[in-house]
Amino acid sequence: MDSLEQKRKFQSLDEHTQQMLDRAIERVIDGTDHRIRAVPGYKKKLCGSIIKALEYADRLIEQVPSPIDLDSDQFVFDPYLRIFFPTKHGMLQMFNQSSELKEYFGDVHHAGESESYALLCMRESEEIVLGMELEGDHVIKDVKQTRVNFTGHRIYAPAQSESAARRELKCCIFEGLVDNALGRISALRKRRQELESEQQILSSRLRSHKPIQLFAQDTQMPAKVDNELHNDALRLEKIERELTELGYVTPETCLDLVNEILSEPELFVNLHNVSMRVDKSGIRRDDREPSMKLCDLNLSKVTIKGHPPRVVTLAKINRKELADLT
């Protein structure tokens, strides 16, 4: 997007959207490199890529299914709860260990609220276990089965409504993009520092041998020393070429890197929905077993580059759950 198009797009935004965009821009800069503010017209230069990233996050969160009700009274009857949590006690323990839930319901602004919507994040894994299956009238033992497990449960960003919880998920996705931009900037800065350090060592080493080389013009230097100096010179040339290609980590460079990542958010953050059919023990089943009572789980998996994938679901949580742990 050229500068004229960026300017027109920025000016065409209504006041509310511009304010929201301003907050997003400042969050990006605070999360990457504050020196970007020194770039003339930095807001307009970031406008297009940030809008694209936010629109992409909107499309992702639209795919997340409706919230599940984390109601401990329904633990025995709700297949999601039985499969997500090994025990009712474990679910209640998660509530009571959540500092975010305690802070939310303890806040004076939420004193009258009986429930909250939040993000429930988990790790999903599978393991092969030996179980029993019915084949006709016969019970077959030691059959290899795939069991789905969910661990690392965490509650994030409690909010007043489902729509507010979806906005919090949008913020999480956007933060993932910002973290990737920071990682790219940090990696570039680290690489340049490593090269400059090695460049300094090699230059110093070659300078220290120069008088010896001049003195030894009429004599032959040891082959080993001569070979080492030759390799040092070649390595120094390679480093200097790479430093030229990298350039300096200027505010303009940082801004370009941020734009590069936010303009292609699909390369760094993905969300896809998966469905799986399981029994009450979390064993994967298929349509060939119609006699069993099965549950179809619809899950959303979020993958942010540099982090392991997480199962993310919206959840409704009642205030009373925080007092149920015994």
Secondary structure, DSSP 8 states (H G I E B T S, - for coil): --HHHHHHHHHTS-HHHHHHHHHHHHHHHHHS-GGGGGSTTHHHHHHHHHHHHHHHHHHHHTTS---EE--GGGTTT-HHHHHH-S-HHHHHHHHHH-HHHHHHHHSGGGTT-SEEEEEEEEEEEEEEEEEEEEETTEEEEEEEEEEEEEEEEEEEEEESSHHHHHHHHHHHHHHHHHHHHHHHHHHHHHHHHHHHHHHHHHHHHHHHHHHHHHHTTTS---HHHHHHHHHHHHHHHHHHHHHHHH----HHHHHHHHHHHHT-GGGTEEEEEEEEEE-TT-BB--TT-TTS--EEEEEEEEEETTS--EEEEEEEEEGGGGG---
